[in-house]
Amino acid sequence: KKKKEDGEQVLSASLDRKLKNIELLPFLYEKIIQKKVLQIEYKPYDEECQTLTTLTIHPHILKEFNGRWYLFGSYDGDESSSMLAHKVALDRICEKPQICNDVTYQSAPKGFYDEYFKNLVGVTHDKDATVYTIRVRAHGYYMFNLTETKPIHQSQQTTIPFGKHEDGEYGEFTVYVELNNEFIGRILQMGAGLEIVGPDEVRSEFKKRTAELAKLYE
């Protein structure tokens, strides 16, 4: 920060922008380590601006995705928490969380979040989501190498090396992931450089999304 203020910055990142409630990170980190239950005043996106939700959460892990920080944990008294964790976006927290000393902290089962994030691009996980082996075709040598050096997901494996084939010049890889908005956004971000080849239900979803997008530019 000092070097930036003096005009001598030598290190920068996409997280260098101002993020709302970023100052809560040390506090939340400490409370996870100390195993403290928190009460949070939260403003969901799908509610009116004046509507606040009070959450009592057993905080387990902090995770950043695409420049946004999330707190994951289980809601107090929520029986479904053992099956599905809950996420709280830091920028939707309305004030500094309060410590609930009268509530016994419950840790996540060992390895729970490794399994929880295993098949995700991003942070959105649906309880009954299907995990697909998705075939992705990279059109162009640059795009193929870009996705090899910066994989879409840790499960990514090259299935067809880049080269000239009977139906065009391309390479292919697979990823084993849930079909969530973050994955869809990551693929669409590459424009015509990436194409979903299969399975059919995943390709159909991308066809629908791109058709809706095209309508905006007619």
TIDRENPA-665863 format. One record per residue (C-alpha): residue number from 0; residue in three letters; x, y, z. Coordinates in nm, 3 decimals, m for minus. Example, Ala and Ser with C-alpha at 12.3 -4.5 7.8 and 13.67 -1.06 7.14 Angstrom:
BEGIN
+-------+------+---------+---------+---------+
: dotor : baba :       u :       v :       w :
+-------+------+---------+---------+---------+
:     0 :  ALA :   1.230 :  m0.450 :   0.780 :
:     1 :  SER :   1.367 :  m0.106 :   0.714 :
+-------+------+---------+---------+---------+
This chain:
BEGIN
+-------+------+---------+---------+---------+
: dotor : baba :       u :       v :       w :
+-------+------+---------+---------+---------+
:     0 :  LYS :   0.000 :   0.000 :   0.000 :
:     1 :  LYS :   0.285 :   0.236 :   0.087 :
:     2 :  LYS :   0.459 :   0.178 :  m0.247 :
:     3 :  LYS :   0.133 :   0.230 :  m0.432 :
:     4 :  GLU :   0.072 :   0.558 :  m0.252 :
:     5 :  ASP :   0.427 :   0.666 :  m0.341 :
:     6 :  GLY :   0.383 :   0.565 :  m0.707 :
:     7 :  GLU :   0.641 :   0.285 :  m0.673 :
:     8 :  GLN :   0.417 :  m0.022 :  m0.689 :
:     9 :  VAL :   0.590 :  m0.333 :  m0.824 :
:    10 :  LEU :   0.322 :  m0.594 :  m0.750 :
:    11 :  SER :  m0.043 :  m0.587 :  m0.850 :
:    12 :  ALA :  m0.336 :  m0.829 :  m0.875 :
:    13 :  SER :  m0.701 :  m0.834 :  m0.976 :
:    14 :  LEU :  m0.791 :  m0.827 :  m0.605 :
:    15 :  ASP :  m0.628 :  m0.486 :  m0.578 :
:    16 :  ARG :  m0.968 :  m0.318 :  m0.616 :
:    17 :  LYS :  m1.176 :  m0.201 :  m0.321 :
:    18 :  LEU :  m1.383 :  m0.489 :  m0.188 :
:    19 :  LYS :  m1.667 :  m0.424 :   0.053 :
:    20 :  ASN :  m1.610 :  m0.576 :   0.399 :
:    21 :  ILE :  m1.261 :  m0.698 :   0.309 :
:    22 :  GLU :  m1.156 :  m0.573 :   0.653 :
:    23 :  LEU :  m1.367 :  m0.854 :   0.807 :
:    24 :  LEU :  m1.131 :  m1.122 :   0.673 :
:    25 :  PRO :  m0.888 :  m1.122 :   0.971 :
:    26 :  PHE :  m1.177 :  m1.123 :   1.219 :
:    27 :  LEU :  m1.356 :  m1.413 :   1.046 :
:    28 :  TYR :  m1.030 :  m1.606 :   1.009 :
:    29 :  GLU :  m0.962 :  m1.572 :   1.380 :
:    30 :  LYS :  m1.312 :  m1.686 :   1.477 :
:    31 :  ILE :  m1.280 :  m1.997 :   1.259 :
:    32 :  ILE :  m0.949 :  m2.081 :   1.428 :
:    33 :  GLN :  m1.100 :  m2.006 :   1.771 :
:    34 :  LYS :  m1.411 :  m2.213 :   1.685 :
:    35 :  LYS :  m1.660 :  m1.939 :   1.762 :
:    36 :  VAL :  m2.023 :  m1.933 :   1.648 :
:    37 :  LEU :  m2.125 :  m1.604 :   1.485 :
:    38 :  GLN :  m2.445 :  m1.410 :   1.442 :
:    39 :  ILE :  m2.452 :  m1.225 :   1.111 :
:    40 :  GLU :  m2.687 :  m0.958 :   0.977 :
:    41 :  TYR :  m2.712 :  m1.043 :   0.608 :
:    42 :  LYS :  m2.882 :  m0.883 :   0.309 :
:    43 :  PRO :  m2.965 :  m1.143 :   0.038 :
:    44 :  TYR :  m2.971 :  m1.042 :  m0.327 :
:    45 :  ASP :  m3.325 :  m1.171 :  m0.375 :
:    46 :  GLU :  m3.480 :  m0.957 :  m0.100 :
:    47 :  GLU :  m3.581 :  m0.592 :  m0.080 :
:    48 :  CYS :  m3.300 :  m0.360 :   0.024 :
:    49 :  GLN :  m3.445 :  m0.294 :   0.368 :
:    50 :  THR :  m3.491 :  m0.665 :   0.446 :
:    51 :  LEU :  m3.220 :  m0.821 :   0.661 :
:    52 :  THR :  m3.173 :  m1.184 :   0.754 :
:    53 :  THR :  m3.016 :  m1.284 :   1.086 :
:    54 :  LEU :  m2.795 :  m1.590 :   1.052 :
:    55 :  THR :  m2.637 :  m1.794 :   1.330 :
:    56 :  ILE :  m2.352 :  m1.978 :   1.165 :
:    57 :  HIS :  m2.073 :  m2.215 :   1.264 :
:    58 :  PRO :  m1.796 :  m2.075 :   1.037 :
:    59 :  HIS :  m1.567 :  m2.331 :   0.874 :
:    60 :  ILE :  m1.376 :  m2.188 :   0.579 :
:    61 :  LEU :  m1.314 :  m1.869 :   0.381 :
:    62 :  LYS :  m1.289 :  m1.892 :   0.003 :
:    63 :  GLU :  m1.228 :  m1.638 :  m0.270 :
:    64 :  PHE :  m1.360 :  m1.669 :  m0.624 :
:    65 :  ASN :  m1.344 :  m1.414 :  m0.902 :
:    66 :  GLY :  m1.252 :  m1.133 :  m0.665 :
:    67 :  ARG :  m1.529 :  m1.203 :  m0.415 :
:    68 :  TRP :  m1.489 :  m1.358 :  m0.068 :
:    69 :  TYR :  m1.729 :  m1.609 :   0.087 :
:    70 :  LEU :  m1.766 :  m1.754 :   0.434 :
:    71 :  PHE :  m1.881 :  m2.117 :   0.442 :
:    72 :  GLY :  m2.029 :  m2.291 :   0.742 :
:    73 :  SER :  m2.337 :  m2.459 :   0.885 :
:    74 :  TYR :  m2.642 :  m2.279 :   1.018 :
:    75 :  ASP :  m2.717 :  m2.343 :   1.384 :
:    76 :  GLY :  m3.005 :  m2.589 :   1.420 :
:    77 :  ASP :  m3.014 :  m2.669 :   1.048 :
:    78 :  GLU :  m3.026 :  m3.047 :   1.014 :
:    79 :  SER :  m2.938 :  m3.031 :   0.645 :
:    80 :  SER :  m2.600 :  m2.872 :   0.715 :
:    81 :  SER :  m2.430 :  m3.211 :   0.729 :
:    82 :  MET :  m2.524 :  m3.259 :   0.364 :
:    83 :  LEU :  m2.495 :  m2.909 :   0.223 :
:    84 :  ALA :  m2.281 :  m2.620 :   0.349 :
:    85 :  HIS :  m2.405 :  m2.264 :   0.334 :
:    86 :  LYS :  m2.216 :  m1.969 :   0.191 :
:    87 :  VAL :  m2.228 :  m1.607 :   0.297 :
:    88 :  ALA :  m2.086 :  m1.341 :   0.064 :
:    89 :  LEU :  m1.880 :  m1.095 :   0.267 :
:    90 :  ASP :  m2.006 :  m0.796 :   0.071 :
:    91 :  ARG :  m2.364 :  m0.875 :   0.178 :
:    92 :  ILE :  m2.284 :  m0.867 :   0.551 :
:    93 :  CYS :  m2.436 :  m0.550 :   0.696 :
:    94 :  GLU :  m2.233 :  m0.507 :   1.014 :
:    95 :  LYS :  m1.954 :  m0.673 :   1.209 :
:    96 :  PRO :  m2.068 :  m1.024 :   1.318 :
:    97 :  GLN :  m2.134 :  m1.087 :   1.685 :
:    98 :  ILE :  m1.988 :  m1.382 :   1.878 :
:    99 :  CYS :  m2.240 :  m1.629 :   2.025 :
:   100 :  ASN :  m2.058 :  m1.757 :   2.332 :
:   101 :  ASP :  m2.365 :  m1.949 :   2.452 :
:   102 :  VAL :  m2.371 :  m2.177 :   2.145 :
:   103 :  THR :  m2.140 :  m2.480 :   2.119 :
:   104 :  TYR :  m1.933 :  m2.473 :   1.803 :
:   105 :  GLN :  m1.965 :  m2.761 :   1.556 :
:   106 :  SER :  m1.672 :  m2.832 :   1.326 :
:   107 :  ALA :  m1.712 :  m2.962 :   0.974 :
:   108 :  PRO :  m1.637 :  m3.333 :   0.928 :
:   109 :  LYS :  m1.277 :  m3.401 :   0.831 :
:   110 :  GLY :  m1.228 :  m3.357 :   0.456 :
:   111 :  PHE :  m1.582 :  m3.224 :   0.409 :
:   112 :  TYR :  m1.484 :  m2.915 :   0.209 :
:   113 :  ASP :  m1.230 :  m3.101 :  m0.003 :
:   114 :  GLU :  m1.519 :  m3.316 :  m0.121 :
:   115 :  TYR :  m1.760 :  m3.021 :  m0.135 :
:   116 :  PHE :  m1.543 :  m2.820 :  m0.377 :
:   117 :  LYS :  m1.404 :  m3.121 :  m0.563 :
:   118 :  ASN :  m1.634 :  m3.101 :  m0.866 :
:   119 :  LEU :  m1.696 :  m2.726 :  m0.866 :
:   120 :  VAL :  m1.581 :  m2.438 :  m1.078 :
:   121 :  GLY :  m1.642 :  m2.149 :  m0.839 :
:   122 :  VAL :  m1.847 :  m2.178 :  m0.522 :
:   123 :  THR :  m2.204 :  m2.264 :  m0.622 :
:   124 :  HIS :  m2.307 :  m2.617 :  m0.532 :
:   125 :  ASP :  m2.662 :  m2.752 :  m0.562 :
:   126 :  LYS :  m2.766 :  m3.036 :  m0.333 :
:   127 :  ASP :  m2.894 :  m3.261 :  m0.614 :
:   128 :  ALA :  m2.659 :  m3.142 :  m0.888 :
:   129 :  THR :  m2.538 :  m3.389 :  m1.149 :
:   130 :  VAL :  m2.166 :  m3.420 :  m1.215 :
:   131 :  TYR :  m2.084 :  m3.457 :  m1.584 :
:   132 :  THR :  m1.780 :  m3.560 :  m1.782 :
:   133 :  ILE :  m1.793 :  m3.264 :  m2.020 :
:   134 :  ARG :  m1.612 :  m3.266 :  m2.354 :
:   135 :  VAL :  m1.477 :  m2.926 :  m2.454 :
:   136 :  ARG :  m1.331 :  m2.846 :  m2.794 :
:   137 :  ALA :  m1.071 :  m2.571 :  m2.825 :
:   138 :  HIS :  m1.072 :  m2.401 :  m3.164 :
:   139 :  GLY :  m0.735 :  m2.252 :  m3.249 :
:   140 :  TYR :  m0.385 :  m2.331 :  m3.129 :
:   141 :  TYR :  m0.373 :  m2.030 :  m2.896 :
:   142 :  MET :  m0.697 :  m2.124 :  m2.718 :
:   143 :  PHE :  m0.589 :  m2.486 :  m2.679 :
:   144 :  ASN :  m0.259 :  m2.384 :  m2.519 :
:   145 :  LEU :  m0.429 :  m2.121 :  m2.304 :
:   146 :  THR :  m0.663 :  m2.378 :  m2.151 :
:   147 :  GLU :  m0.375 :  m2.623 :  m2.104 :
:   148 :  THR :  m0.166 :  m2.372 :  m1.911 :
:   149 :  LYS :  m0.467 :  m2.230 :  m1.725 :
:   150 :  PRO :  m0.706 :  m2.527 :  m1.680 :
:   151 :  ILE :  m1.080 :  m2.476 :  m1.633 :
:   152 :  HIS :  m1.079 :  m2.732 :  m1.348 :
:   153 :  GLN :  m0.835 :  m2.961 :  m1.168 :
:   154 :  SER :  m0.994 :  m3.266 :  m1.335 :
:   155 :  GLN :  m0.907 :  m3.141 :  m1.683 :
:   156 :  GLN :  m0.750 :  m3.397 :  m1.916 :
:   157 :  THR :  m0.654 :  m3.364 :  m2.282 :
:   158 :  THR :  m0.833 :  m3.627 :  m2.490 :
:   159 :  ILE :  m0.749 :  m3.508 :  m2.842 :
:   160 :  PRO :  m0.419 :  m3.323 :  m2.897 :
:   161 :  PHE :  m0.443 :  m3.010 :  m3.106 :
:   162 :  GLY :  m0.408 :  m3.071 :  m3.478 :
:   163 :  LYS :  m0.582 :  m3.099 :  m3.812 :
:   164 :  HIS :  m0.867 :  m3.348 :  m3.821 :
:   165 :  GLU :  m1.121 :  m3.449 :  m4.085 :
:   166 :  ASP :  m1.377 :  m3.204 :  m3.946 :
:   167 :  GLY :  m1.145 :  m2.914 :  m3.866 :
:   168 :  GLU :  m0.846 :  m2.796 :  m3.666 :
:   169 :  TYR :  m0.889 :  m2.827 :  m3.291 :
:   170 :  GLY :  m0.799 :  m3.006 :  m2.969 :
:   171 :  GLU :  m1.028 :  m3.146 :  m2.701 :
:   172 :  PHE :  m1.026 :  m3.195 :  m2.325 :
:   173 :  THR :  m1.267 :  m3.318 :  m2.061 :
:   174 :  VAL :  m1.359 :  m3.186 :  m1.718 :
:   175 :  TYR :  m1.559 :  m3.367 :  m1.451 :
:   176 :  VAL :  m1.775 :  m3.095 :  m1.295 :
:   177 :  GLU :  m2.121 :  m2.981 :  m1.196 :
:   178 :  LEU :  m2.302 :  m2.763 :  m1.447 :
:   179 :  ASN :  m2.323 :  m2.440 :  m1.246 :
:   180 :  ASN :  m2.326 :  m2.075 :  m1.352 :
:   181 :  GLU :  m1.956 :  m2.029 :  m1.277 :
:   182 :  PHE :  m1.858 :  m2.310 :  m1.516 :
:   183 :  ILE :  m2.093 :  m2.181 :  m1.785 :
:   184 :  GLY :  m1.954 :  m1.830 :  m1.742 :
:   185 :  ARG :  m1.594 :  m1.952 :  m1.765 :
:   186 :  ILE :  m1.662 :  m2.128 :  m2.095 :
:   187 :  LEU :  m1.864 :  m1.843 :  m2.246 :
:   188 :  GLN :  m1.590 :  m1.602 :  m2.143 :
:   189 :  MET :  m1.375 :  m1.758 :  m2.416 :
:   190 :  GLY :  m1.631 :  m1.681 :  m2.686 :
:   191 :  ALA :  m1.607 :  m1.890 :  m3.002 :
:   192 :  GLY :  m1.274 :  m2.030 :  m2.887 :
:   193 :  LEU :  m1.438 :  m2.306 :  m2.682 :
:   194 :  GLU :  m1.725 :  m2.534 :  m2.777 :
:   195 :  ILE :  m1.912 :  m2.786 :  m2.562 :
:   196 :  VAL :  m1.920 :  m3.111 :  m2.759 :
:   197 :  GLY :  m2.105 :  m3.328 :  m2.508 :
:   198 :  PRO :  m2.296 :  m3.466 :  m2.333 :
:   199 :  ASP :  m2.610 :  m3.356 :  m2.517 :
:   200 :  GLU :  m2.790 :  m3.209 :  m2.215 :
:   201 :  VAL :  m2.491 :  m2.987 :  m2.136 :
:   202 :  ARG :  m2.453 :  m2.879 :  m2.499 :
:   203 :  SER :  m2.827 :  m2.799 :  m2.510 :
:   204 :  GLU :  m2.791 :  m2.571 :  m2.206 :
:   205 :  PHE :  m2.511 :  m2.380 :  m2.376 :
:   206 :  LYS :  m2.713 :  m2.360 :  m2.697 :
:   207 :  LYS :  m3.002 :  m2.206 :  m2.504 :
:   208 :  ARG :  m2.777 :  m1.957 :  m2.324 :
:   209 :  THR :  m2.601 :  m1.843 :  m2.640 :
:   210 :  ALA :  m2.934 :  m1.808 :  m2.826 :
:   211 :  GLU :  m3.065 :  m1.583 :  m2.548 :
:   212 :  LEU :  m2.745 :  m1.381 :  m2.565 :
:   213 :  ALA :  m2.767 :  m1.347 :  m2.943 :
:   214 :  LYS :  m3.121 :  m1.205 :  m2.915 :
:   215 :  LEU :  m2.985 :  m0.908 :  m2.723 :
:   216 :  TYR :  m2.775 :  m0.809 :  m3.025 :
:   217 :  GLU :  m3.033 :  m0.858 :  m3.302 :
+-------+------+---------+---------+---------+
